Amino acid sequence: MLQLEDQQTQQERPTLSVSLAKCEEDIRAAQSLRYRVFGEEMGARLQCREPGLDTDIYDPYCEHLLVRDEKTNEVVGTYRILTPEQSRRVGSYYSESEFDLTRLQHIRSSTVEVGRSCVHPDYRTGATIALLWAGLADFMGRNGYEYLIGCASVSMADGGHMAASLYEQLKTKYMSPVEWRVFPRCSLPIEALDRRADVEIPPLIRGYLRAGAYVCGDPAWDPDFNTADLFILLPMSRINPRYKRHFVDAA
């Protein structure tokens, strides 16, 4: 278990730790946090099998990474991790519902998918994000996986203009080689949107890009979450040396 103290006063600062879920109760705590963030805060249409929990068919096949406040034992951050072996068991990666991944078949056996990333509103600090990254780095390193993929979401509360402008900003610098391109099943109508807005890169996407990740094609529209999703691919061999020292080597 990795631990980190948040940068607040000594009296107030929570002690945070990161670990994988060990039991059903741990997973339910992650699903409860996801419901709070995605369902209540973001207004996503969640297909919940139990009130107050964000659940889907992928959850039983995933590892669930948890950040806890050690003083309260509350789960305040989470990621779920789907390995290539488990993706074969469930039948697909989650992102395949949004993108055609045909061009990534040759790396599939060493590719881990991450998703459902969220952090409690009171814990959206660098310390929480750092622990999630460290937990992911530790998982990848211990298991020898070479690629990380996932959908990075951008709100469409403004009708999609911010997402279109963000993509216009990113595509010239961060686009993947053509052999790693993916294709949205339900495309964001970029040409019909304002792509000239000066937008700030969301923290999660900024973290991926600073680490060395690629954007692998046009964004997809997810109507259930009302987000534009960018497909992100991070080869572990490409990780920025500063990130590697901070997360991978430290983990």
N, C-alpha and C positions, 0 to 999 in steps of 0.2 A: 504494500500500500504506500502511495506517495502522498506527502503532506506539504502544505504551503500555508503560510499565514498571510492574510490580506493586509494591505497597506492602510490600516486605520490606526487609531490610538491603541496602545497596548491593552487598555481596559476594555475597549469595544471590539477589537478585531476578532473575527471568527477564525477558528482553525479549520481549514478545509483539507479534505483528503479525497483521493480518487482510487477507485477499485472497480472490478467487474461485479455485476450482480451475482449473488451466491444462492439466492432462493427466490421463490415466487413472490414473497413479500417485497423484496428489493425491486423486482420487475414492476410490480404494481405501483410502487412509489414513483418509478420513472414514468409510467403511463399516466399517473395522476398529474405529474408536473407537465407532461406533454399536453394533457387536456386543458390545463390552466392556461398555458401559453398559446397553443394553437386554436383551441376551441373558444375559450373565454376572451382572451386578449386579441387574437387575430380574426376571430369569427369564422374559422374554417368549418366546412361541413364534414364532420367526422362520423364515420360509420362505427359507432361505439356498441360493443356487445354488452357493456356494463356501464351504468351511469357514472360519469366523472372520470372515466378512464379512456385514453386514446389507445385503441387496439386495432390490429389488423392481422392478416394471415402470416405476415413475415415475423412477427414478434417471437413465436416459439422457436424459430430457427436462428435467432440472433443472439449475440452476446450484447449485454447492456452495460455501458460504461457509466458510472455514477460519480458525481462529485457531491460530497456531504459536508454539512456544517457539523463538525464533531461535537460542538456544544449542545446542539439540539437534535442531532441525528437526522435532520431533514435532508432529503435529496434536493439539491439546488441547481444541478446541471446534469445533463445526460446526452449521450450519443448512443445509437445502436449500430452494431457491427455485424455485417453479413459476410461470411467467408465464402470463397468459391465452392468449397465442398457443400456447405449448407445451401448455397444458391441453387446447386443442382438438385438437392433434396426438395426444396420448395418449388422449383421449376423455373426460376428466373431471379434476376436482381430486381429490386423495387423500381429502379430507374428505367428498366425496360418497358414499364407501362407508359413512360413518357418519351423515350428515345429508342431509335433503332441502333443497336450496338454492334451490328454485323462486323464493322472494321476492327473491333477489339477482341474478336474471338481468339486470336493468336496469343493474347496475354491473359485470357480469362482464368487460367489455372493458378495464376499468382496474383489475382486481383481481389481486393477486399472493398466492399461497399460500405460507406458510412451514411447515416441519415438520421432524421428526427432529432437533430441537434437543437437544444433549447436550454435556456438558463432562466432561473427565477428572477423576476424584475429587481429584487433587492440585492442580487448578487452578480449583476452584469458589470464585472470588473475584470481587469487584466489577470488577476489571480485565478479566477474561475476558468477563464479561457485557457490560461497557461496549463492548468491541471488537465483539462480535457485533451489538449494537444500532447502533453506528456504521457497520458494514459494511452492515447492512440499510438504514439511512437513506440512505447513499450510493447504494446500488443503486436505491432508490425514486426519489430525487431525479434521478439521471442519466437515468433512463428515463421519468420523467413519470407513473408509476403513482400512483393516488389512494387505493387501499384495500389493506389488508393483512388477510389472514384466516389462520386456522389452528386446530388442535385443541390445547388446553392440557390436559395429562393430570394426573390425581390418582390416586395409588396406591389400589388396593382391597384391600390386604393385610389390612385390618381388616374386610373384608366389605362395604365401601362406606359405612360410617357417617360417616367423615371427609369423604368426597366429598359426601354428602348435606347434612351440616352446613355445609360450605363454600358450597355452592350456596344454601342457605337464607340464609346471611350476605350473599352477593353480590347476590342477585336484586333486593333492594329498592333498591339504589343504582346498580347498573351495568347493568341490563337495557337492551337496545337498544329503539328505537322499534319498533312492531309491524310496520312495513313491512320490517324487516330481520330478522325472526324466522326461525330455521331449526328443523327438526323431526327428532329422533333416529330412526334406523331401528331401533335396539335400545336402548330407553330404560333408564336406571338406575331401578330401582323405588323411587323416592324415598319414597313413602308408607309403604313397609314398613321403612324404615330410621330410625335415630335421627338426628334433625336438630337436636338441641339441644347438641351438643358444642361447646366453645369451641376452635376450630381456628385455626391460624395460616395465612395465605394463603401458598402456595408462592412462592418468589422470582420465578420466571418469570412466573406469573400476576400477581403484585403489580406487576412491571415493566410489563406490558401495561396494567394498569388505571391506574397512575400516569401513563402516557403519554397516556391518553385513550380506551382501548379499551372496547368494549361486550361483555357476555356476551349471546349472541343466542338463548338458549332453554334448555330442559332439557338436562341432560347425557346423553350416550350411554355405553353400556357397550361397551368394546373387549375381547372375550374373549381375543384373542391376546396383548395386552399386559397384561391384567387391570387395566385402568385405567378410570376414569370420565373422559370427555373433554368439556370445555367448548368450545363454538365461540366463538371470539374474532374480533371485527371492529374494526379500527382505521382510521378515516378519517384520512388524513394532515392534512386540514384541522382536525382536532380535537386534534392533538398538543399536549399541555401545553407552554406557552411555555418552562418550565425545561428540559424534555426537548429541545425544538426547539433552544434555544441550545447545549445540551451535545452533542447528536448530529447533528441535521440540518444546522444552520448550520456546525458544526465540520467535518462531513464534506465 
